[in-house]
Amino acid sequence: MSFPWIYAALSFGFAVVSVAVAVNGNYLAAMPPAAPVVVGVCSLTGMILLWRDISSKLKGEQRTFGSLLGQYVAVKAVGLLGRRQRRKLELDTVKVKEAQEQTLLKRLRKNADTCYGRQYNFSSIKDSDAFRALHPITTYEHYRGLVQRIAAGEQKVIIAEKPLILAMTSGTSGPSAMLLSTKDTNTEFFLQGVAVCLGVMREAFPETDSLQRTAKLFYTPTFRQSEAGIPIGPNSSTPASSRHMLNLYTTPAPAFEVPSEKDTLYLHLLFALKDPAVGTLESNFASTVFYAFTALQERWQELVEDVHRGQISSALSLEPKVRAGLEALMKPDPQRAAQLRAHFQEGFSGIAKRLWPHLHLVLAVDSGSNQIYGEMLRDHYCKGVPFYSPFYAATEGLIGVNLWPQESRRRYLLCPRSMFCEFLPESSLEEETPQTLLMEQVKPGESYELVITNASGLFRYRIGDIVKVVGFHNQCPIVEFQYRRGQILSVRGEKVSESLFLGALKKAVAQWPGAQLVDYSCAESGILGDSMGGSDPHYQVFVELKGVRNLTEEQRYKLDVCLQQDSAVYKSFRIKGSIGPMRVQLVADGAFEELRKRMMEHSGTSPNTFKMQRVLRRKEYVDFLLGKTVS
């Protein structure tokens, strides 16, 4: 038996106990009296052997045995849990109709004794057919007043328990909505999403099964209180709330107490730069990673100086206690500072792999509205580093998991026990009483709007996402995200989706010499009102680019031509003259970063959950970008 297998075997008992405690603390009560002693001896021996084995392989900052032990146990425990959950998922995909029926009935039984459950007679419903016959398809307006009653303190309105928070949606395709977030929602996300995807990640990228730390870009959200004292804010929890998980991250606990996004980002970057052995860059969305690298490009000299001096920049507005806690973790490191300075002076193409030569992965969602950020990172800052887009999720909860991390197409297996899913065919979206299909009834190659029943009080709810079924895993659909219903351009009923427009935009930018796309948004001309003048309805397009300072009229028109090539309907309207040529505006550097901050302030969302709006529905945002136009 090889040495690694010895310590793995001896440590197995400790990891099993850790998972047992995490899943159900009662497991310990069922253990024989001598078992904890045996497990403790085996675990201690295993940890000593583990320490001897890995200490010579550690790179970067010196770490304590306790830090390594904590990370090791967390990785092993989640790994065991992930394999268990993956087996459950595989079984469910073989009998998806049964799993979906059980999921639905579990939701209905739990909430049968609420005002809502009694109104729709949940206790009488025995299967999905009866549910669909009794309950209408809903949108947010159906729940607005009910959620307000819960916010005011009324209990058992929609769900049996009190919600953990009132979660604000990102408002990508309309006004931000306030939804309920429950313990069940969070538990399902961890068990069916996080645990499964970490297992998938370890299999696809074996190098990530190490004791290297992760640079996790996370911003502590701010909350306000409802009348009944329920927190209102984004549906995300800080890593600092799980102290035992902090050993996995480069950023220390005090940094998560900093309210300013700008200062928190600086601290994320600083502590990540101090550790040359970073193994993973992680964030909810690729946009957060992208903006982190743009900030790094702007402030690298200041950051390097802090590494050199072992201090934290006085430009950061930190509480004295927080600053003291952070600076206690700093020490002068002229050698690392010299390395960093040399890397930055080489330029920023491929900078991630030079700063962190043992970087194995970028872990962030890079599908949907985050697609362009993922592409820019892979083409520039993160050249040569694999990406894994693990989840398809929303404020409403976990929807799907990506079991194929090494494929360039982002495909997600729907999770049969997270939500009860129905599907509205794309052709019937405008019907008054459309008929839904179930998981086992959808067809590959067809697109549908998702209708979900979740664990936190949404029943037959039109989530607004259009997905394309691209295949099946056993009996369970695999989908690709297509677009949000509220993010469609349509001035004459032509319905140009986000994915269709982005494809045309990328083709046009490729024909603009030297241009690199940074960000974009569109607006329908009608939003401009009288300022539009008498011109035909058209698209107002705002682009932020690198490498060019001006666009010629010919270059602008190429975007219109590219969209005509990709959309026969748009082309027909253009030929008839009922849609005018799109107007393309080049905006100043940083304009979209400023717009992002304005949007977050308005919607009450945090950087962790924010998604850029590709079709602007508020005139003030359009006016802002018009004011930033340089060409």
N, C-alpha and C positions, 0 to 999 in steps of 0.2 A: 504493500500500500504506500503510495507516494505521500510526502509530507503534507501537502495541502489537503489531501483527503483525511488525514488524521485529525487536523484541527477542525475541519468541516464537520466530521462525524461527532467529535466531542462537543462542538458548539450547537449541534442540531437541537438538543434538548432545550437549550436556552431559547433558541428562536421559536420553537414550538410553543413554549410557555408564553413568550411575548405575544404571539399571534392569538393564543387562547385568551389572554387577558384583554387584548384589544377587541376581540369579537364578543367574548362573553366572560365576564369576571367570575361567573359561577363555576367555570371549569376547574378552578383551583380547589374548590371545596370538595370536588369529587376525587381528587388525587389521594393515593395512599399517603399516610403520615411521613414515611421516609422518603417519598419521591422528591420533595423540594431539596432535601440534603444531597441526594444523588445527583440531581440536575445541577445543583449549585457547584458541586465538586467538579463534575464533568465540564460545566461551563467555564469555571475558573481556569481549569487546565487548558481547555481549548483556547481561551482568550490569551493565555500566556504564550502558547505555541503560535497563535495568530500574530501576536505582537512581534515575536522574534522573526516571523516570516516576512512581515511587511515593513518593518522598521528600516531595513536596508534599501527598500524600494521607494520610500517616500521621497517626493520631490517638492520643492517650494518650501513654504513655511513649516517650522517644527510644530508638531501638534502633540497634545497630551494623550496619554493612554485613555483617559476617560472620554475625550472627544472622539477618538478612533473607535472605542468600544461602543459608544452610543450610536455612531453612524453604522457600524457593522451590524449591530442588533436590528436597527431600523430597516436596513437594506434586506437582511435575511428574513425578518418578520413579514415585510410587505411582499417579498418574493414568494414566500410560502402561501400567503393570502392570495396573491395574484394567480398562482397556479390553481388553487382551489376554485377561485371565481371563474377562471378561464374554462375549467372543466364543466362548471355549471352552465356557462354561456353556451358551450358546444352542445350540451344536452338540450338546452332550450331551443337551439336553432334546428334541431331535428324534429321537435314537436312544437313549432312556433304557435300554432293556433291554440293549443292547450295552455302554453305559457302566457299568451296574451289574454285569454279568458280569465285565467287565475289572477293576473295582474289587475284587470278591470274589476273583478268581483271583490278583490281585496280592498281596492279604493272605495267602492260603493258601501261595503259593509262597515268600514271604519267610520264613514261619514253619514251613515243612515240616520243617526239620531240628531242631526243638525237641522236648522231651519230649512236649509237648501235640500238636504236629503229627504226630509218629509215632504217638501213641496213636489219633488220629482219621484217620490215613492221608491227610493233606492232599495228598501227592504224587500220589495216585491220582484225586483229584477233578478232573473236567474241566468241570463246569458247576454252576449253582445247584441244579438238581434233585438231582444226586448229593450235593451238600453238605447239603441239607436232609434227604435220606434217611439220611445217615451221622451227622450231628451233632444232638444233642438241643437243644431250646430250654432256655436256662439263666437262672439268677438269680445273685445275688452269692454265695450259699453254694457254688455250683459252683467259684468261684475263690478263696475265702478262704484255703484252705490253700496254694494255688499262689502267691498273692501273698506269703504269709508266707515261703515258701521263697526267693523273690526278695529280699525284705527282708533275709533272713539271708545273702545273698551268692551263692546258687546261680544259675548262668547258663543261658540257653537253656531256661528252664522253659516259658514260654508264648510269648515273643517272642524274636527272634534277637539283638537288641541289649540293652544295659543301659538301663533307663529313666532319663530325666532326673530325674524326681522320682516319689515315691509320693504321688499326689494324693488328698486327702481330699474327699469329697463334702460338700455342705452339710447333709445329714441332714434335708431337708425332710419326707420322708415315712417316716422310720424312722431307725435308727442310721446314723451316718456310715460310709461304706465307703471302703476304701483301694484306689484304682485306679492303673494304670500310665499315665504320661504320657511320650510319646516325641517325638523330633525330628520324625517324620512327622506326628504329631498337630498340633504347633505350626505346621509349615510349611503344612499343609492349611488350618488356621484362618486364617493370614495370606493365603495366595493365593486360596482359594476364598471366604473370608468378608470379611476386612478390606478387601482390595484391591477386591473387587467392590462392596461396600457403600459405600466411599468414592466410587467412581465414580457409583453411583446417587445418593448424597447431592449430589454436585456438580451433576448434571443437574437434580435436583428443586429444589435450593436454590442457585442460581448465586452468591448472595452469599457462600457459604462458600468459594468458590474465590478466596480473598484471603490476605493476609499478616497477618490478625488472629490473635492468639493464642487458644488454647483453655484454659479453666479446667477441668483434668482432675482429678476427685476420685478419687484412688487411694491406697491404704494399703499400705505395704510389709509383706508377710506375714512371719511368723516361721516358721522351720522347725526341726524336730528331726531327728536322724539315726537311720536304721535300724542294725541290727547291722553291716551291710556299708557303712555310711557314705552311704547314699542319702538325700537330703533327703526329709522327710515334711512335707507341708503343703498349702495350697490351690493349685490349678492356675492361678496367675496370676504374671506377671512384672512387676517394677517398671519404669516408664518410664526410671528412672535407669540401667537395664542397657543401654539403647540411647541413649548419650549424644548421638548425632547427631539424635535426635528431640526433645530437650529444648527446642530453639528453638521448637517448636510450642506449648509450654505456658507458662502464667503462673507456675507453681510452679517455683522453681529446684531444682537437683540436691540441695543439702544437706538440703532438707526431706524428701526421700525416705529419709533415713537416720534419721529420728525414729521410734522404736518405738511411741510412744503415739498411738492413734487420735485422741484428743481434741486433742492438741497438733498433730498433722499437719493435722487439719481446720482448726484455727485458722490455720495457715500457708497452707493452700490459700485460705482466705477472704481473708486479709490481702493476699496478692500479687495475687489476682484484683481486689480492691477498688482497689488502686493503679493498675490499668490500665483506664481507661474505654472502651477500644476492644476489649474482649473480644468475640469473635465467636461462640463456641460454649461451652456448658456440657456436659461429658461425664463419664459414669461408666458402669460396667457396668449398673447397675440404677437405676430411678427412685427407689427407696427411699433410696439414698445421697444423691441430689440433694435429696430432701425433708428428710432429717435435717440436711443441710448448711444449708438455709434456716431450719430451726427453731433451729439453733445460732447462725446469724447474727442471728436475732431476739433471742436471749438476750444476745449478747455484742457487739452492734454498737457500743456506746459505747466499749468497750475497744479494738476494732479501729480505730475512727476516731481515737482518741487516738494509737495507734501510727503511723497514716498521717501524722498531724499532726506528731509528734515525729521521725519517721524512725527509730524504734527498735522492738524487739520486746518484748512484755510480759514482765515478770520472772516472771509466774505460770506461764510455760511451762518445763517441766523439760527443758532442752536441754544437751547436751554442750558444753563451752566452745568446741571447734573448730567445731561446727555452728552455734552462736550467732554466732560471729565471722564465719563464712562468709555467714550470712544477713544480718547487720546491715551487712556491707560493701555489700550490694545495696540498702540502705535509704537514703533521704535525706528530710529534712523536706519535707512537701508540704501546707502549710496551706490552699492553694486547693482541692485535691482533698478534703481533710478537710471543709472547709466545704460543698462540694457534697454529699458523702456524708451529712453530718449533716442537711442540709435534706431529702434524699430519705427518710431513715429517719423523720424527724419527720412526714412526710406519711402514714405508715402502711406496711403490708407488702403490701397488695393491689397486684399488678402491680409489685412492687419490682424484679424482675430487669430489666425493660426501662428503668426509670428509672436504675438503677445503671450499666447498660451499654446505652446507646441504640443501639449498633450490633450488639446481640446478634441473631443470625440463627437459632439452633437450639439445642435441648436434645437431645443424643445419648445415649440410654439406653434399655434394654429396659423397656417399660412394659406388658407383657402378662403373663398368668398371675397369680401372687401379687403382682406389682408394679402391677397395674392401678389399684388404689385410689390409690397414690402418684402415678401419672401424672395421674389425674383431679384430685387435690387441687392439684398443682402448676399445672395448666392453669387451674383455677378461682381460684387465689389468687396464689401467689408469681410465677408465670410467665405471667400473662395476656398473650395476644397473641403468644406465642413459639411457633413450630412445634416439634413433637417428631418425632424419627425413632427408631423401635425397630428396629435393623438386623439383629439375629441371633436365631435360635433355636438355642441351644447348651446344652451341659451339660458336666460334668467329663469325660464320655465323648468329647466332641469337638463339632465343628460339625455341625449337623443341617440348618439351612435359612437362607436369606437373604430379607430383605424387599425386593422390587423395586418396591414401591408405597408409598413413604414418606409420601405426602400423603393416603392413605386413613386414615380413623379406625379401621377394622377392621385388626387386626394379622395379616397373612397372610404366610406364609413358603413360598418355593419350596424343596423338598427338594433338597439338593446331591448329584447322582448319583455324584460321585467322592470324596465325603468318607466316606460310610459305605454299606455294603450294607444296604438296608432291607427288612424284612419287616413285615407288618401282621396283627395278630390282631383279627378283628372283635369289637366290644364285646360282642356277645351270647355269645361263646365264651370269655371271659376266665377263667371258673372251671372250664373243662374240663381234664381231666388231660393229654390229648394234643391240644391245639388245632391246627388246620391254618392255616398262614399264607398270605397273598397277597403278590404282588410289586407293585412300583410301577405296572406297566402293568395290573394287575388290580383295583385299588381303584376304588370308585365314589363320585362326588360326593354329598355329603349324609350319608355314612356315617362313623361314628367307629371308630377302631382304636387298639390299643396298639402302640407302635413296638417292633420287635425289631431290634437292630442288630448288625452285625459291623464293628468299627472298626479303626483302625491300631495300637491299643495292647493287643491281646490279649483282646478280648471277642468271643465268637463266638455268634451267635444269642441275644443277651442282651436280656432283657426290661428295657427302660429305665424302665418304670413310667409313662411319659407317654401320656395319651390325647389323640389329635388327631382333628380332623374334616377330612375332605377337602372342600374348598370349590370345587375346580375344577382345571383343568390348564393349564400353560403348555407349549404343544406337547404332548408326551407325559408330561410330568413333573408329579406331584401338587403342588398348593398346599394347605397345611394351616393350620388355626387350632388353637392349643393350647387344650385343654379343661380338663384337670385331671390331678393325680397320683393314681395308684391308692391310695396310702397316705394321701391327704388327703380321703377320702370319709367322710361321717358316716353311720353305719348301726348303729342300736341294735336294729332288728328286720328287717334285710335290705332296708331301703328305699333305701339308696344315694343320698344327697344329695351331689352334687359341689360342689366349691369354687365354680365359676361359677354354679351354680344358687342356692346359699346367698347368695353375694354380691349377686346380682340382687334377691333378696327383702330382704336387709338394706338395700340402697340405697333401695328403695321405702319401707321402714318409716321410715328416717331422714328421708326427705323429708316424712314426716307428723309428725315431732317438731319443733315450732316452734323455730327458732333453732339446731338441732343441725347440726353438721358432723362427718362421720365422719373420725377420725384413723387408727384401726387396730382390728383385731379378731382374735380367735381363738375357736375352739369346742373343746368336749370332750364325749365321750360320758359319760353319768352313771356308767357302770360303772367308770370309772377312779378314781372317788372312793371306791369300796369301802364300808366301813361308815358313812362320814360321809354317804352318800346317804340313809340311813334306809330306810324301806319304800316310798318313792314309786316310781311307774312309771318305766321307762327314759325318759330325756329328753336334750335337748341343754343343755349348760351354755355360755352365750354370754357372752364378755367383750368389751365395747366401750369404746374411748376416744373421747370426743367433745369438740368445742369448742362453746361457746355454751350449754351446759346444765350444771347442777350436780346435777340429780336427774331421775329418770324415774318417772312414775306407773305403776301396775300396768296401766292401760289402754294406755299407750304401749308397755310391754314386750310386751303381748299382741298388739299390732299386727304385731310381727315374726313371731309364730307364724301369724297370719292370712295375712300376705303369702307365707310359705313354703307354706302350704296352697293358696293360689291358684296357685302356680307348680309345685307337685308333687302330682299326683293320688295318688301312692302314699303320700306322707307324710300327706296329708289323710285317706286311708282308714284308716290306722293311728290317727290322732288321733280320728276319729269312733268307731272301735271301742274306743278307750280303751287300746289296747295300747302306745301311746306317750303319755307325759304332756306337758303344756305345757312349752315350753322356759323355762329360767330365764335372764334377761338381767341381767348385772351391769355396772354402770358403774364403770370403774376410774379411778384418779387420773391427772392429767396426767403424762406421762412414764413411765407404767408399762410401755408396750411398748418404749420405748427401753431401760429397765433389763432387761426380759426378753430383748431382742435380745442384749445383752452377755452375759447368762448362757448363752444358747444357743450363742453363738460360743465361749465359754470351754469349754463341755462338748464341742462337736463338733470343735474345733480349726480351724474355718474362719475366714476373714477377712472384713472388711466388703465386700471386692470380690466375694465369691461367696455371701454370706449371703442366704437367702430366708426370710421369716417363715413359720412353720408355722401354717396356718389350722385344722388339727385337731391338738390337742395329745395326744401319746401318752405323755408322762411326767408322772406324778402331781406331781412337784416343781414343774413349770411351772404346773400348775393351782393348786396350793396357793399359789404365789407370787402369781398374779393374784387369788385369793380374798383374800389378805392386802392387796391394793391396792384392794379394792372400796370405793367411797364411797357407792354407792346400789344 
